[in-house]
Amino acid sequence: MQTKEIREKTIAELKAYKAELAKERCRLGLSMSSDEKVKSHKFTVLRKAIARVNTILTEKKESDNA
């Protein structure tokens, strides 16, 4: 998902999306530990997506408080 699309979401939607990404990252880790073929670059992609969502969440919370 593009950053522009993420910025259009509400705080509740962002939290749900973040939880979805975290679950996917967990599933990927479990798949990797059970010797399944996993594309390891997906860990990096998911980690960066979670960080992007966290950054936008922080920006939205700060703008609501200001």
C-alpha positions as CSV (number, residue, x, y, z in Angstrom):
1,M,0.0,0.0,0.0
2,Q,1.3,3.4,-0.9
3,T,2.0,6.0,1.7
4,K,-0.6,8.3,0.2
5,E,-3.3,5.6,0.6
6,I,-2.2,5.0,4.2
7,R,-2.5,8.7,5.1
8,E,-6.1,8.7,4.0
9,K,-7.1,6.1,6.6
10,T,-8.4,6.9,10.0
11,I,-6.6,6.1,13.2
12,A,-8.8,3.0,13.8
13,E,-8.2,1.7,10.3
14,L,-4.4,2.3,10.7
15,K,-4.4,0.3,14.0
16,A,-6.2,-2.6,12.3
17,Y,-3.9,-2.5,9.3
18,K,-0.9,-2.5,11.6
19,A,-2.3,-5.6,13.4
20,E,-2.8,-7.3,10.1
21,L,0.8,-6.6,9.1
22,A,2.1,-7.9,12.4
23,K,0.1,-11.1,12.0
24,E,1.5,-11.6,8.5
25,R,5.0,-11.1,9.8
26,C,4.4,-13.7,12.5
27,R,3.0,-16.2,10.0
28,L,6.1,-15.6,7.8
29,G,8.4,-16.3,10.7
30,L,6.6,-19.5,11.6
31,S,6.8,-20.6,8.0
32,M,10.5,-20.0,7.9
33,S,11.1,-21.8,11.2
34,S,9.2,-24.9,9.8
35,D,11.7,-25.1,6.9
36,E,9.2,-23.9,4.3
37,K,10.5,-22.0,1.3
38,V,10.1,-18.3,2.2
39,K,11.3,-15.2,0.4
40,S,13.3,-13.6,3.1
41,H,13.0,-10.1,1.6
42,K,9.3,-10.1,2.7
43,F,10.5,-9.6,6.4
44,T,12.1,-6.4,5.3
45,V,9.1,-5.3,3.4
46,L,6.7,-6.0,6.3
47,R,9.0,-4.4,8.8
48,K,9.2,-1.2,6.8
49,A,5.4,-1.2,6.2
50,I,4.8,-1.5,10.0
51,A,7.3,1.4,10.6
52,R,5.5,3.5,8.0
53,V,2.2,2.9,9.6
54,N,3.6,3.8,13.1
55,T,5.1,7.0,11.7
56,I,1.7,8.1,10.2
57,L,-0.1,7.1,13.4
58,T,2.2,9.3,15.4
59,E,1.8,12.2,13.0
60,K,-2.0,11.9,13.2
61,K,-2.0,11.7,17.0
62,E,0.2,14.8,17.3
63,S,-2.0,16.8,14.8
64,D,-5.1,15.8,16.8
65,N,-3.5,17.1,20.0
66,A,-2.3,20.4,18.5
